[in-house]
Amino acid sequence: MFINLNPDSDVPVFQQIHDELVLAIARGQLSDGDKLDPVRRVAKDIGINPATVKKAYDLLVSDGLIETAGRSGSIVRPGAHTEAQERQLAEQLGRVVALARAQGFSPDELHNHLSSTLKHLEVSS
């Protein structure tokens, strides 16, 4: 699995798991239809409570990136984005852009950061 945790991070473990899996999907390391390891196996491998992994998986479900079917497990389903996801993206980007502009970043700097981030995702695939 594509999960690297930083025990010294201020980011909660469930969020680190979520973020690692989002990156794996974005980079093409996990594709539509790929099965994720069961919650209990991930928890055992990492040495954490299964509820923590379930919280990460639940967040991925709410993001529309995976589907979970009880004992059948969880599979990657990034598919086409919905209108709700478009609104969510616009809201999240709006908050990030507003914060960055308040911190003094210019529109050109923001564009450069976004382009660099997108290139990093493509290079990593």
N, C-alpha and C positions, 0 to 999 in steps of 0.2 A: 504494500500500500504506500501511498505517497504522503505520509504524515511524518513531519519532523517537528517535534515540539521543543520549545525553549522554556525550561522550567524556571528560568530567572525573569521571564517576561511578565509585564504587568497585564498582558492580554490573557483573559481567562482561557483555560485549556479547551473548553468546548468551542470557543471562537477560533482558537488556533487550528483545531481539527477542521472546522468549517472552512476557514480561509485556505488551508492547504488543499482541501478537496476542490474548492472553487478554482484555485490556480491549476490543478491537475486537469480539470475539465476545460478551462480556458486555453491551456497549452496543448490540448489534444492527447494528453496522457491517459485520460479516461474519455470514452466516447459513448454516444447514444447506445443504450442496450447493455453496456458493461455492468456487471454485478459487483456491488460493493461487499466487502467483507462484513459478516454479521456483527452487530453491535457488541455482543459478548466476546467475540474473538478479538476485535480491535481493542476493547477494554483490557482483556487479558494480556495481549501483546505489548500494550503501552504501560500496563500496570496501574490503571485508573478504574474508577467506578463506572459500570455500564450506563448509568443514568447520564453521565457526562457525555458519552459518545452519542447516546440517544438524543440528547439536547442538540448536538451538532447536526445529526441527521434530520431532526425535526426542522431545524432552521433551513437546511438544504431543500427540504420538501416545500417549505413556505416560499423559498426563493424560486421554486419551479425547476430545480435542477435535478432532483431525483424523485422517484416514486417508491413508496414502501408498501409492501403487501404482506404484512404480518410475518408468518413463518416462511413465506417465499423469499423474503429478503428485500433488499433495496437495489434498484437499478438506476443508472444514469439516464435522464430524459431531458436534455437541455433544449431540444426542439425549437420551434418558432416562439418568439416572445409574444406576450399578450399585451393588450392595452393597459392593463393594470401594472404590468412590469415596466412598460414605457413610462407611465406616470411615476412609478417608484424611482426609476432611473433619473428622470428629470428632477424629482425632489432631492435625491441624494447628491446629484451633480450640482444642483443649485446651492445646497448647503456648503459643499466643498469649495465651489467657486467663490461664494460670498465670503467665506472664511479666508481663503487665499487672497482675495482682493483687499480685505480688511487688514491683512498682514503685509500688504504692499506689493504683492506679485502683479506684474503687468499682464494684460491679455496675451501678449507674445510669449511671456514666460510660461503661462498656463498652457498655451497651445504646445509649446516645446515639451513640457512635462508630459502632457497627454500623448503626444507623438512618440516620445521616448518609451513610455510605459507600454504602448501598443506594440512597438518594435521589440521590446524585451519579451513580451508574450509570444510573438511570432518566432523569434530566434530560439526560444526555449522549446518549441514543439518538436 
